[in-house]
Amino acid sequence: MRRPPPPLRRFVGVWLLAGQCANGFAVVPAHVTRLRDASAGVVVVRGPRTRTRTTTTTMVGAAIVESVGASSLEGVWVGRRVAAFGALFVCSAMLHAAEVAITTLYPWKVKEFAEEEGPRSPFAMLDLDITRALTAILVATTCCNVCSTAIFTSVAGPLCDGSPRHFAYATAALTALTLFFGELLPKAMGVNNAERIARILAPTVNAMTLVLGPVGSLFSKTAKNALKHLFGVRLEGVGTAVSEEELRLIVGGATKSGGIESLEGTMIEGVLDLQDTRVSEIMRPRVEVKALEQNDTMLSLLRLVNATGHSRIPVYDDEIDNIVGVVNAKKLLDFVQSSTSSAKRPLLLEATIKECCEPTYFVPETMPAWKVLEEMRRRRVHMAIVVDEFGGTAGMVTLEDILELVVGEIYDEDDDQELDHADDILRNDLDSTFHVRGTASIDALVSALEIDAEDVDVDAIPDVTTAAGFVCYYAGEIPATGDHVFVANYDFEILRADERRVYALRASPVDASPVDASILPQPDAQPTEPAAPP
């Protein structure tokens, strides 16, 4: 009788013995003793010496095992476990890619897709409870990693023949394989193709969430209770709220990466600055306010409007600290719209501003700019008078002044001559000096000169918001034209000033230009009496 071909013999042998394998190396029935011949490398099977039907079956199985060979059976065993290891490894990599892709899109893109696509969207469940989904992914990846490691150990152990060095090599290879193909590569793909990968794997993640969600919730609650009772740590719920600092970082990163234009980033930061900016920082100070007395004629209003180009003029009674209203330049149209009528002209000389005055809106110096803007919108006014704590007039602020915080300087058709002098701080690269207006913000001055906070603490300077106030504070007086004030390694030279205020100055690094020692302040020096004339 011809023996069956080797492939058939191997298949029959594996089929007969597969159901009775106790473990990876017990490839024969339990009642058969398995011995390994070291020289021949084959399996010799000996059954019990009883004359029963089992003896015949055992002898047949032994013959088949001998014909198949131990190497074939062990190859099948290793192949199955390698396939299982590969499947678990791929599942773990896909879950890592899904996790990174979902967290990259969350929360804003996930919300956008869920709202646009409706409840059938694969992102709807993710938007509903992202923590539950991420917990399910964590449980699944942990199970995959544990099982794949166990399979790897069961395969590598016998193949290494108990050699620690060989097992160390196998462990190093598994570590490199896991880091590159199981962690780095999937996560990089998840970041670069977040939307595509999330759409493909979101249904699978949702299904896992339904199955593993309760398990993940159990682990989460157990961890929270353990941290609470063992270490006194309470885990608060994490929402999708973004703080102002985080939003500024996002805007700055988007501007640098080209995601948004530089002007758009500046406008967003300007909107955020509205809440932190007091109205006293953007108001036009009292000394620059152009106002009229309520008993002045409309002709005076006409002349002031032509001279300043302002459309709204504050009106006071007797003194500027007693503002009683605001007059709109459009009121002049009632008197000049018919220039050919001789009856209208005397009205310019006879009518007083008091007759056309409108109520004004008063705000304190400490009021935030955004709140002033909101009140202006509600009251439908374009100007507010800023008062100090004593009720005196500190200045005025217009709707345009507040909007310039967001969109930058706004110029009218009459402002062309000011375009070349729009910047409050101009740098001269030839000698590293700065030409500064007296009205420049103290924060802008410190930022432009890159003065360290250790040298100058802006918050510690009381009631100072401009560069003029800055030099007056450190000089201890109102400096005159040509005076020098030394602050934080800078020489502030007064270019133009009068007995009441500083209009312009120049800041030069002390080490960049030699300074006459005679002009340096001498705190310990005593004033000397002038010599008597001969």
C-alpha positions in Angstrom: 0.0 0.0 0.0 1.4 3.4 -1.0 1.9 6.0 1.6 0.0 9.3 1.2 2.0 12.3 0.0 3.7 14.4 2.7 1.3 17.3 2.7 -1.6 15.0 3.2 0.1 13.2 6.0 0.9 16.4 7.8 -2.6 17.7 7.5 -4.1 14.5 8.8 -1.7 14.4 11.7 -2.4 18.0 12.7 -6.1 17.4 12.4 -6.1 14.3 14.6 -3.9 15.9 17.3 -5.1 19.6 17.3 -8.1 19.0 19.5 -6.1 17.1 22.2 -3.2 19.6 22.6 -2.7 20.6 26.2 -0.3 23.5 25.4 2.1 24.6 22.7 4.6 21.7 23.2 2.1 18.9 24.1 1.3 17.9 20.6 0.2 14.3 21.5 -2.7 12.9 23.5 -2.5 13.1 27.3 -2.2 9.3 27.8 0.8 9.1 25.4 4.4 9.6 26.6 6.3 12.0 24.4 10.0 11.6 24.2 12.5 13.6 22.1 15.4 11.9 20.5 18.3 14.3 20.6 20.3 12.7 17.8 17.4 12.1 15.3 15.3 15.2 16.2 12.1 13.1 15.9 9.3 12.2 18.3 9.0 8.7 19.5 5.5 7.8 20.9 4.9 4.9 23.2 1.5 3.9 24.4 0.3 1.8 27.3 0.9 -2.0 27.1 -2.8 -2.9 27.3 -4.6 -4.7 24.6 -7.5 -2.3 24.0 -9.0 -0.3 21.2 -7.1 2.7 22.6 -3.8 1.0 22.0 -4.6 0.7 18.3 -5.5 4.4 18.0 -2.4 5.4 19.9 -0.2 3.4 17.6 -1.9 5.0 14.6 -1.4 8.5 16.1 2.2 7.7 16.9 2.8 6.6 13.3 1.3 9.8 11.9 3.2 12.0 14.3 6.4 10.2 13.4 5.7 10.7 9.7 4.7 14.4 10.1 7.7 15.3 12.2 8.0 17.5 15.3 9.3 20.5 13.3 6.2 20.7 11.2 3.9 20.8 14.2 6.0 23.3 16.0 6.1 25.5 12.8 2.3 25.5 12.7 2.2 26.5 16.4 4.6 29.4 15.9 2.9 30.6 12.7 -0.4 30.9 14.5 1.0 32.9 17.3 3.0 35.2 15.0 -0.2 35.9 13.0 -2.1 36.7 16.3 0.8 38.9 17.4 0.7 40.8 14.0 -3.1 41.3 14.2 -2.9 42.7 17.7 0.0 44.9 16.8 -1.9 46.4 13.8 -5.0 47.0 16.0 -2.9 48.8 18.6 -1.3 51.0 15.9 -4.7 51.8 14.4 -6.1 52.8 17.8 -3.1 55.0 18.5 -3.7 56.8 15.1 -7.4 57.2 15.9 -6.6 58.6 19.3 -4.2 61.3 18.0 -6.5 62.1 15.1 -9.6 62.6 17.3 -7.7 64.7 19.9 -6.3 66.9 17.1 -9.7 67.7 15.8 -11.3 68.0 19.2 -13.2 70.1 20.2 -13.9 72.7 17.5 -13.6 70.5 14.4 -15.5 67.7 16.0 -18.3 70.1 17.0 -18.4 71.5 13.5 -18.6 68.1 11.8 -21.2 66.9 14.2 -23.4 70.0 13.7 -23.1 70.0 9.9 -23.7 66.3 9.4 -26.4 65.7 12.0 -26.9 62.9 14.5 -25.8 60.2 11.9 -22.3 61.7 11.8 -19.6 59.5 13.2 -18.5 62.5 15.2 -21.8 62.9 17.0 -20.9 60.4 19.7 -17.4 61.8 20.0 -18.8 65.3 20.5 -21.3 64.0 23.1 -18.7 62.4 25.4 -15.1 62.5 24.2 -13.7 61.2 27.6 -15.7 58.0 27.3 -14.3 57.4 23.8 -10.7 58.0 24.8 -11.1 55.7 27.8 -12.4 52.9 25.6 -9.4 53.4 23.2 -7.1 53.3 26.3 -8.6 50.0 27.5 -8.5 48.5 24.0 -4.8 49.5 23.4 -3.8 48.2 26.8 -5.4 44.8 26.1 -3.8 44.6 22.7 -0.4 45.4 24.1 -0.6 43.0 27.0 -1.8 40.1 24.8 0.8 40.8 22.1 3.6 40.9 24.7 2.4 37.6 26.2 2.3 36.0 22.7 5.8 37.3 22.0 7.1 35.9 25.2 5.6 32.5 24.6 7.2 32.4 21.1 10.6 33.9 22.0 11.1 31.9 25.1 11.5 28.4 23.5 13.3 29.9 20.4 15.9 31.5 22.6 16.6 28.2 24.4 16.7 30.0 27.8 19.6 32.2 26.8 19.4 35.6 28.5 21.4 37.3 25.7 19.1 36.0 23.0 16.1 37.0 25.0 17.6 40.5 25.5 18.0 40.8 21.7 14.4 39.8 21.1 13.2 42.3 23.7 15.2 45.1 22.1 13.8 44.2 18.7 10.3 44.2 20.1 10.8 47.6 21.7 12.1 49.2 18.5 9.3 47.7 16.5 6.7 48.9 19.0 8.1 52.5 19.2 8.4 53.0 15.5 5.6 51.1 13.9 3.2 51.0 16.9 3.6 54.5 18.3 5.6 57.1 16.2 4.4 56.3 12.7 0.7 55.9 13.5 0.6 59.1 15.6 2.4 61.0 12.9 -0.1 59.8 10.4 -2.9 60.8 12.8 -1.6 64.3 13.1 -1.0 64.9 9.4 -4.2 63.3 8.2 -6.4 63.9 11.2 -9.8 64.3 9.5 -9.4 61.4 7.0 -8.2 58.9 9.7 -10.8 60.1 12.2 -13.6 59.6 9.6 -12.4 56.1 8.8 -11.9 54.9 12.4 -14.6 56.9 14.2 -17.3 54.2 13.6 -14.9 51.5 15.1 -14.2 53.8 18.1 -17.9 54.4 18.6 -18.5 50.6 18.6 -15.7 50.1 21.1 -17.1 52.9 23.3 -20.5 51.0 23.5 -18.7 47.8 24.5 -15.8 49.0 26.6 -17.4 52.2 27.9 -18.7 50.6 31.2 -15.3 49.0 31.8 -13.5 52.3 31.2 -16.0 54.2 33.5 -15.3 51.6 36.2 -11.6 52.1 36.0 -12.0 55.9 35.9 -14.1 56.0 39.0 -11.8 53.6 40.8 -8.8 55.8 39.9 -10.6 58.9 41.1 -11.5 57.3 44.4 -8.0 56.0 44.9 -6.5 59.4 44.3 -9.0 61.0 46.6 -8.6 58.7 49.5 -4.9 57.9 49.2 -3.4 61.2 48.1 -6.2 63.7 48.7 -6.3 64.7 45.0 -9.6 65.6 43.4 -10.0 65.3 39.7 -12.3 67.9 38.4 -14.2 67.6 35.1 -12.3 69.0 32.2 -14.4 71.1 29.8 -13.7 72.7 26.5 -13.3 76.2 27.8 -10.2 78.1 26.6 -8.6 80.7 28.8 -7.5 84.1 27.5 -3.8 83.1 27.8 -4.4 79.9 25.8 -6.3 81.9 23.2 -3.5 84.3 22.8 -1.0 81.4 22.4 -3.3 79.9 19.8 -3.6 83.2 17.9 0.2 83.7 18.1 0.9 80.2 16.8 -1.6 80.5 14.0 -0.1 83.9 13.0 3.5 82.5 12.9 2.4 79.3 11.0 0.5 81.4 8.4 -2.9 80.0 9.4 -4.2 83.6 9.8 -2.9 86.9 8.5 -0.8 89.1 10.7 -3.5 91.8 10.6 -6.1 89.3 11.7 -4.0 88.2 14.6 -3.5 91.8 15.6 -7.2 92.5 15.5 -8.0 89.4 17.7 -5.4 90.4 20.2 -6.9 94.0 20.2 -10.3 92.6 21.0 -8.8 90.7 23.9 -7.1 93.9 25.1 -10.4 95.7 25.3 -11.2 94.0 28.6 -7.8 94.7 30.2 -7.5 98.3 28.9 -8.8 101.2 31.1 -10.4 104.1 29.4 -7.8 106.4 30.9 -5.1 104.7 28.8 -6.8 105.6 25.5 -8.6 108.8 26.2 -7.5 112.2 24.9 -6.2 114.1 27.9 -7.8 117.2 29.2 -5.1 119.5 27.9 -5.9 118.3 24.3 -9.6 118.6 24.6 -11.1 121.4 22.3 -14.3 122.6 23.9 -16.6 125.6 23.7 -18.5 127.6 26.3 -22.2 127.1 26.2 -22.8 130.9 25.5 -20.5 130.9 22.5 -22.2 131.5 19.1 -22.6 129.1 16.3 -20.0 131.1 14.4 -17.5 130.0 17.0 -18.5 126.4 16.5 -18.1 126.8 12.7 -14.6 128.2 13.2 -13.5 125.5 15.6 -14.9 122.7 13.4 -13.0 124.1 10.4 -9.8 124.4 12.4 -9.9 120.9 14.1 -12.0 118.8 11.7 -13.8 117.4 14.7 -17.5 116.5 14.3 -18.4 116.7 18.0 -17.3 119.4 20.4 -17.8 119.2 24.2 -19.6 122.2 25.7 -18.9 123.5 29.2 -20.4 126.0 31.6 -18.0 128.6 32.9 -15.1 126.1 33.1 -14.0 122.8 31.4 -14.5 120.8 34.6 -18.2 121.5 34.2 -19.1 119.8 31.0 -22.8 120.2 30.2 -23.2 118.5 26.8 -21.9 117.9 23.3 -22.7 119.7 20.1 -22.7 118.0 16.8 -21.2 119.8 13.8 -24.2 118.8 11.7 -26.2 121.4 13.6 -24.4 124.0 11.5 -26.3 122.8 8.5 -29.4 124.4 9.8 -27.7 127.8 9.5 -25.5 127.5 6.4 -27.5 125.3 4.1 -29.1 128.4 2.5 -26.1 130.6 2.0 -28.0 133.0 -0.4 -30.5 133.9 2.3 -29.5 137.0 4.2 -31.9 136.0 7.0 -29.8 132.9 7.9 -26.5 134.7 8.3 -27.4 136.7 11.4 -28.3 133.4 13.1 -24.7 132.4 13.2 -23.9 135.4 15.3 -27.1 135.3 17.4 -27.7 131.7 18.1 -25.8 130.1 21.0 -24.4 126.6 21.3 -26.6 126.0 24.3 -29.6 125.8 22.0 -28.1 122.9 20.0 -26.4 121.1 22.9 -27.1 117.4 23.5 -26.7 115.4 26.7 -23.3 113.8 27.2 -22.2 110.5 28.7 -19.7 110.4 31.6 -17.4 107.5 32.5 -14.8 107.1 35.2 -11.1 106.7 34.4 -11.0 103.1 35.6 -13.8 101.8 33.4 -12.8 99.1 31.0 -12.7 100.0 27.3 -15.0 97.2 26.3 -17.7 98.3 28.8 -17.5 101.9 27.4 -17.9 100.5 23.9 -21.0 98.5 25.0 -22.6 101.5 26.7 -21.9 103.7 23.7 -23.6 101.2 21.5 -26.6 100.9 23.8 -26.9 104.7 24.3 -26.2 105.4 20.6 -23.5 108.0 21.3 -20.1 108.5 19.8 -18.3 110.4 22.6 -17.9 110.1 26.4 -16.4 112.5 28.9 -13.9 110.9 31.2 -14.0 112.2 34.8 -11.5 111.6 37.7 -12.4 110.5 41.2 -13.2 114.1 42.2 -15.6 114.7 39.3 -13.3 116.9 37.3 -12.7 116.4 33.6 -9.8 114.1 32.9 -10.3 113.9 29.2 -12.6 112.5 26.6 -12.9 109.3 24.5 -14.6 108.6 21.3 -15.9 105.5 19.5 -13.0 105.9 17.1 -10.5 105.7 19.9 -11.8 102.4 21.1 -12.1 100.9 17.6 -8.4 101.8 17.0 -7.5 99.4 19.7 -8.8 96.6 17.5 -8.2 97.7 13.9 -5.3 100.1 14.4 -5.0 103.8 13.6 -8.0 105.2 11.6 -7.3 108.2 9.4 -9.7 110.7 8.0 -9.3 112.5 4.8 -7.9 115.4 6.8 -5.2 113.3 8.5 -2.8 112.9 5.5 -0.2 115.2 7.1 0.0 113.0 10.2 0.6 109.7 8.3 4.4 110.2 8.4 4.3 110.8 12.2 1.7 108.1 13.1 4.1 106.0 15.2 4.6 107.1 18.8 8.0 105.4 18.9 10.4 105.5 16.0 13.8 103.7 16.0 16.9 105.1 14.3 19.0 102.1 13.3 22.1 104.2 12.6 22.7 105.2 16.2 20.2 102.8 18.0 18.2 105.6 19.4 14.4 106.0 19.8 12.4 109.1 19.1 9.4 108.9 21.4 6.2 111.0 21.7 5.2 112.2 25.1 1.8 110.6 24.7 3.3 107.1 23.8 2.1 104.3 26.1 4.5 103.4 28.9 4.0 99.7 28.0 4.9 100.3 24.4 8.0 102.3 25.5 9.2 99.5 27.8 8.5 96.9 25.2 10.3 98.8 22.4 13.4 99.5 24.5 13.3 95.9 25.9 13.7 97.1 29.4 13.8 94.3 31.9 11.0 94.1 34.5 13.7 93.9 37.2 14.9 97.3 36.2 11.5 99.0 35.7 8.3 97.7 37.3 5.6 99.5 35.4 2.9 98.3 37.7 4.7 99.9 40.7 4.6 103.4 39.1 1.4 105.0 40.3 -0.9 106.9 37.9 1.5 106.9 35.0 0.5 105.7 31.6 2.6 107.7 29.1 6.2 108.2 28.3 6.0 111.8 29.5 4.8 110.7 32.9 7.5 108.0 32.9 10.4 110.5 32.6 8.6 112.9 35.0 8.3 110.2 37.6 12.0 109.3 37.5 13.1 112.9 37.2 11.0 114.0 40.2 9.8 117.0 38.3 8.8 118.2 34.9 12.1 118.3 33.0 12.9 121.1 30.6 14.0 120.9 27.0 17.6 119.6 26.8 17.5 117.8 30.2 18.6 114.2 30.6 16.9 111.5 32.7 18.8 108.2 33.1 16.7 105.0 33.6 17.7 101.4 33.1 20.8 102.1 31.1 19.0 104.5 28.8 19.5 108.3 28.5 16.2 110.0 27.9 16.9 113.4 26.4 14.0 115.9 26.5 13.5 117.3 23.0 10.5 119.5 23.5 8.7 120.4 26.8 7.2 123.4 28.5 6.4 124.2 32.1 3.4 121.8 32.1 4.2 118.7 30.0 6.8 116.8 27.9 6.0 116.6 24.2 8.9 114.6 22.7 12.0 112.8 23.9 14.9 110.7 22.6 16.1 107.5 24.3 19.7 106.4 23.7 21.6 103.4 25.2 24.1 104.8 27.7 26.8 102.4 26.6 26.2 103.3 22.9 27.2 107.0 23.2 29.6 108.7 25.6 27.8 110.8 28.2 29.3 113.8 29.9 29.8 112.9 33.5 28.9 116.4 34.6 25.2 115.8 33.7 24.9 112.6 35.6 22.9 112.9 38.8 24.9 113.2 42.0 22.6 112.3 44.9 25.3 112.8 47.6 26.6 116.1 46.3 25.6 119.2 48.2 24.6 122.3 46.4 27.3 124.9 46.3 26.8 128.6 46.9 27.6 130.8 43.9 30.8 132.7 44.1 30.7 136.3 45.0 31.4 138.7 42.2 34.8 140.3 42.3 
